[in-house]
């Protein structure tokens, strides 16, 4: 948990816009499920701003201020140890990370509780005695420097102090007396000691601009907030039994599933043990970026290492294509372990040990295909086929990402299927969000702006984790995305399904420039299973092939994947009129010059949601969900553009100014530690080593 990460100079700019305290209060309410107290708000408005001002006065405005930071990476959500401010930079002499843990105290006068000790003091205006700040800082200091701290064993300089800018030495004498607790973590700075504070800040932190940002990036990576891209992590881990290090609730869920597997599945090393024969279903729900795929892929690796038969099923052609063609390039065994929900019309014999079903919101009512013979079509519920395919079935589901009318996967559907098949059901929820730079504020903002939730949207407030801006033209959006891609970032452009989609033309498989906005014309990603003209990739690997940047993706080819930067084009299927969204279906016309379809009436051209398929309310829900998916694909920055001027004006009002240039995560602004270009696919088969125990080893990689 953290509420804000900004350089001191940027925090002052944010505060000058009157955006800082509302942002912190909203983040507090989300994490703690209660409103921030007047005391907390006052501390942010006064003490935090005062401390930032002192850093700037000391010539250390580059120092990163991480507000309300968890002391370790696995603090309990209900009662975490939160450090008021963690100052992060680079030490001027040791040339390694330098950290100061800060307790903000607005105390103006204290007196002793007992003459013999200063461990407890009375604070003017407060009824109960308070502990000396050094005692609290000592606990934080020991936790922060432990193996579970954000730096996890890296060498770094660390100290701490209590910041009492409203007090004088005389008014808080008990805190400074010789009997008072002390240590490198327990210094006290009052208004009388400001010059000493400025001097100490200069001795603790270097003045260079990039050093502090680099250290902060390392710390965020250690906290799991700068996630390794899913596909990169899979490539790095090929042949290993540990893909991701799971955290907190994720680890609890994975451990429970693995423990259950050890009880209900036969043990190949202990054949004399009789397993529990009952079928078990796990249902894990969570929003985008909560780590569902991380848990599933890590469990797949661990179960395979134990010698279990495991399949990883999905309803997403894009996700499976990326896994099979990019991660599994040249490895047929790995490729075959990824499959589709529709692959189990005939159950495997013998049943699989474990079937992991990712993106279960994309389940269909029946397993059917226009390419199958009548006897190959599914006759019962698809969910029942999945339950019959294995002894233990795991579903990962997010109902807010259902984007097609024939996607029926819901909590209720799976609960009813488990009961119908006599399976034990265990349900878990994930709520911590680690995609989009770890900015849960951004996810909630997207949902509120689109109307996915009933929450009233507020203008975006920069939090140092995720960036968003609105382009004036499609040319500007493409320029931004291409510039970042050429610099080394992963990036793609996507759009709402608001233009006809032409199949590749002729023997050369030429792509028609269907997405047309004024003089700006670009093709959709290829509706093809093979490469097209100019090496345009097939749709299943559009998201990972380097030439995919030349085409525009849609929700069906983007769902389940992510990039550093994502340009999102909102078409006229969803436009803002006054204080509400209006949803439109489009009409096409035949272009007599080239015999392809063009837009006659702007709106949605998605054949899955045409008028005969869904009513108006369901149409609106699916369009909202589609843009929710598209706007949550980026790990660092989203660039929005709407073809509708009134909508574009509304988006600019909601995004606000983006003039804090140091917060814009362009490649040149990122510290070296954050510059991770996407990995190319690597040919070759990697044999997985089987472990003798079910205990996972710790890994350096983290996803979510």
Secondary structure, DSSP 8 states (H G I E B T S, - for coil): --SEEEEHHHHHHHHHTT-HHHHHHHHHHHHHSS---HHHHHIIIIIIHHHHHHHHHTT-TTSEEEEEEESSTT--SSS--EEEEEEEEE-TTT-SEEEEEEEE-----EEEEETTEEEEEEETT-SS-EE-HHHHHHHHHHHHTSTTSTTTT---EEEEEEEETT--TGGGHHHHSTTS--STT-EEEEGGGHHHHHHHHHHHS---HHHHHHHHHHHHHHTT-S---HHHHHHHTTT-S------THHHHHHHHHHHHHHHHS--TT-TTS----S-EEEEEEE-TTSSHHHHHHHHHHHHHHTT--EEEEES-HHHHHIIIIIITTT-HHHHHTEEEGGGGSS--SS-EEEEEEESGGG-BSS---TTS-GGGS--S-HHHHHHHTEEEEEEEE-GGG--STTB---HHHHHHHHHHTT-EEEEEEE----SGGG-HHHHHHHHHHHTSSS---------SS-EEEE-SSHHHHHHHHHHHHHHT--EEEEE-S-S-----BTTTTB----EEETTEEE-BSB-SSS-BGGGB-BGGGTTTSGGGGGSBB-HHHHTT--EEEEEEEE-TTEEEETTEEEE-B-EEEEETTTTEEEEEE-SB--GGG-TTTS-HHHHHHHHHHHHHHHTT-EEEEEEEEESSHHHHHHHHHHH-----GGGS--GGGS-GGG-----------------SSS-----S----
